[in-house]
Amino acid sequence: MTEQHVFLLLGVAVAAYALTAGADFGGGLWDLLASGPRRERQRELIADAIAPIWEVNHIWMIFIVVLLFTVFPTAFAVVTTALHLPMLLALIGIVLRGSAFVFRAYGMQPDAVRARWGRTFAWASTLTPVFLGTILAALSSGEITIARDGDLVQVTSGFFAGWTSPVALAVGAFALALFALLAAVYLARDAELTDEPELSDDFRRRALISEAVSGVLAALVLWLVWTDCPAL
């Protein structure tokens, strides 16, 4: 297997993670924004849709990390050094999200405590995609710099390089909007399968809103890349 094949595998794994776990993150956003007379039913549908698969989806993330560490150890060292802050924040978000989801669903605490776990799940699901998007943008921006001394590679850029730029923040918001769109589409279909047309309409409207927001953010990202990162 050549390096090109490994890059292809990494691309497939990233796409699979975005389409599966991304929809779960988007479901957390809609849990946070649940409203109207069917608010609780919206949250129940989100929980029912996520429960069977949310742990399995992170296998793609594990696959990406292991493949990068095994085949490209130097690149892995550079990425985890230069971007350890957003990666740590994303990891904390993933852990909080999973823990809060389980405690809310299966915990024996009073309703007020379970509601707090629900808010933790929703906020962690909302913020984590933003950090993942900033990581991807930082890797593409060229702002992470290194110095070589024989076999030794040292990161020379600062800990905030790349992932706090306007481009990175816009990409993070764009990732969140895309995940919200995926989740809304999946949930609209799930509501149809449970014969709840009004609930399906709720998520269909959210999908249309997410699509419009994604389009605006995509245009913003392209403009920022054109002005701030012409090398891309």
C-alpha positions in Angstrom: 0.0 0.0 0.0 1.4 3.4 -1.0 1.1 6.7 0.7 -1.5 7.7 -1.8 -3.7 4.8 -0.8 -3.4 5.8 2.8 -4.4 9.4 2.0 -7.4 8.0 0.2 -8.3 5.9 3.2 -8.0 9.0 5.4 -10.2 11.0 3.1 -12.9 8.2 3.2 -12.7 8.0 7.0 -13.0 11.7 7.4 -16.0 11.8 5.1 -17.6 8.8 6.9 -17.1 10.5 10.3 -18.6 13.7 9.0 -21.7 11.9 7.6 -22.3 9.8 10.7 -21.0 11.5 13.8 -21.6 14.8 12.2 -25.3 14.1 12.1 -25.2 13.2 15.8 -23.5 16.5 16.6 -26.2 18.3 14.6 -28.8 16.4 16.6 -27.4 17.9 19.8 -27.7 21.4 18.3 -31.4 20.8 17.5 -31.8 19.4 21.1 -30.5 22.8 22.3 -32.8 24.7 20.0 -35.9 22.5 20.5 -39.0 24.8 20.6 -42.7 24.9 20.1 -45.5 22.6 21.4 -43.6 19.5 20.2 -40.3 20.5 22.0 -40.1 17.4 24.2 -41.1 15.1 21.4 -38.4 16.6 19.2 -35.8 15.8 21.9 -37.2 12.3 22.3 -36.9 11.7 18.5 -33.3 13.0 18.6 -32.4 10.7 21.5 -34.1 7.7 19.8 -32.2 8.4 16.6 -28.8 8.8 18.2 -28.9 6.1 20.9 -28.2 3.0 18.7 -25.3 4.4 16.8 -23.5 7.3 18.6 -20.7 5.1 20.0 -20.1 3.2 16.8 -19.7 6.5 14.8 -16.5 7.4 16.7 -14.8 4.3 15.4 -14.0 6.4 12.3 -12.3 9.0 14.5 -10.2 6.2 16.2 -9.4 4.8 12.7 -8.2 8.2 11.6 -5.9 8.8 14.6 -4.4 5.3 14.5 -3.8 5.4 10.8 -2.1 8.8 11.0 0.0 7.8 14.0 1.1 4.5 12.3 1.8 5.7 8.8 2.8 9.3 9.3 4.2 9.6 12.8 6.1 12.9 12.1 2.9 14.5 10.8 1.0 13.1 13.8 3.5 14.6 16.2 3.4 18.0 14.5 -0.4 18.1 14.4 -0.9 17.0 18.0 1.7 19.6 19.2 0.6 22.6 17.1 -3.1 22.0 17.6 -3.2 20.4 21.0 -5.5 23.1 22.4 -8.4 22.7 19.9 -7.9 19.0 19.9 -8.1 18.9 23.7 -11.2 21.0 23.6 -12.8 18.8 21.0 -11.9 15.7 23.0 -13.4 17.2 26.2 -16.6 18.0 24.2 -16.8 14.4 22.8 -16.4 13.0 26.3 -18.9 15.4 27.9 -21.4 14.8 25.1 -21.3 11.0 25.4 -21.4 11.0 29.2 -24.2 13.6 29.4 -26.3 11.6 26.9 -26.0 8.4 28.9 -26.7 10.1 32.3 -29.7 11.9 30.9 -31.1 8.7 29.2 -30.4 6.1 31.9 -29.7 8.1 35.1 -31.9 7.8 38.1 -31.5 11.4 39.2 -34.4 13.9 39.6 -35.7 15.6 36.5 -33.8 18.8 37.2 -30.5 17.0 37.2 -31.3 15.1 34.1 -32.3 18.5 32.5 -28.8 19.8 33.3 -27.3 16.7 31.7 -29.4 17.4 28.7 -28.1 21.0 28.4 -24.5 19.6 28.8 -25.1 17.2 26.0 -26.6 19.9 23.7 -23.8 22.5 24.3 -21.0 19.9 24.0 -22.6 18.7 20.7 -22.8 22.3 19.5 -19.3 23.4 20.3 -17.3 20.3 19.4 -17.9 20.6 15.6 -16.7 24.2 15.7 -13.3 23.0 17.2 -13.1 20.2 14.7 -13.7 22.7 11.9 -11.0 25.0 13.1 -8.6 22.1 13.3 -9.3 21.2 9.6 -8.9 24.8 8.6 -5.6 25.2 10.5 -4.2 22.1 8.8 -5.0 23.7 5.4 -4.0 27.3 6.2 -0.2 26.9 6.0 0.1 28.9 9.3 1.6 25.9 11.1 5.4 26.1 10.6 8.2 23.7 11.6 12.0 23.6 11.7 14.1 20.6 10.9 17.4 19.6 12.5 18.2 16.2 11.0 15.6 13.8 12.2 14.3 16.3 14.8 11.2 18.3 13.8 10.1 21.2 16.0 6.9 23.2 15.7 7.9 26.9 15.5 4.4 28.4 15.2 2.5 29.4 18.3 -0.2 27.4 20.0 -2.9 29.7 18.6 -1.6 29.7 15.1 -4.1 28.7 12.4 -7.1 27.7 14.4 -8.0 31.1 15.8 -7.9 32.9 12.5 -11.1 34.3 10.8 -10.9 31.6 8.2 -10.7 28.8 10.8 -13.6 30.3 12.8 -15.7 30.5 9.7 -14.9 26.9 8.8 -15.9 25.9 12.3 -19.2 27.6 11.9 -19.7 26.1 8.5 -19.0 22.6 9.9 -21.7 23.2 12.5 -24.2 24.4 9.9 -23.5 21.3 7.7 -23.9 18.9 10.6 -27.2 20.7 11.6 -28.4 20.2 8.0 -27.5 16.5 8.0 -29.2 16.0 11.3 -32.4 17.8 10.3 -32.7 15.8 7.1 -32.2 12.5 8.9 -34.6 13.5 11.6 -37.3 14.6 9.2 -37.1 11.1 7.6 -37.2 9.4 11.0 -40.3 11.4 11.9 -41.9 10.3 8.6 -41.2 6.6 9.4 -42.9 7.0 12.8 -45.9 8.6 11.1 -45.5 12.0 12.7 -46.0 14.4 9.8 -46.0 17.6 12.0 -42.8 16.6 13.6 -41.3 15.8 10.2 -42.3 19.3 9.0 -40.5 20.8 12.1 -37.3 19.2 11.0 -37.9 19.9 7.3 -38.1 23.6 8.1 -34.9 23.4 10.1 -33.2 21.6 7.2 -34.1 24.5 4.9 -32.8 27.0 7.4 -29.6 25.1 7.8 -29.2 24.9 4.1 -29.5 28.6 3.7 -27.1 29.3 6.6 -24.6 26.8 5.1 -24.7 28.6 1.8 -24.0 31.9 3.4 -21.2 30.5 5.5 -19.7 28.7 2.4 -19.6 32.0 0.6 -18.0 33.6 3.6 -15.3 30.9 3.8 -14.5 31.2 0.1 -14.2 35.0 0.5 -11.9 34.7 3.5 -9.8 32.1 1.8 -9.5 34.3 -1.2 -8.4 37.3 0.8 -6.5 35.8 3.7 -5.1 32.6 2.3 -4.5 33.1 -1.4 -2.0 30.2 -1.4 -4.9 27.8 -1.0 
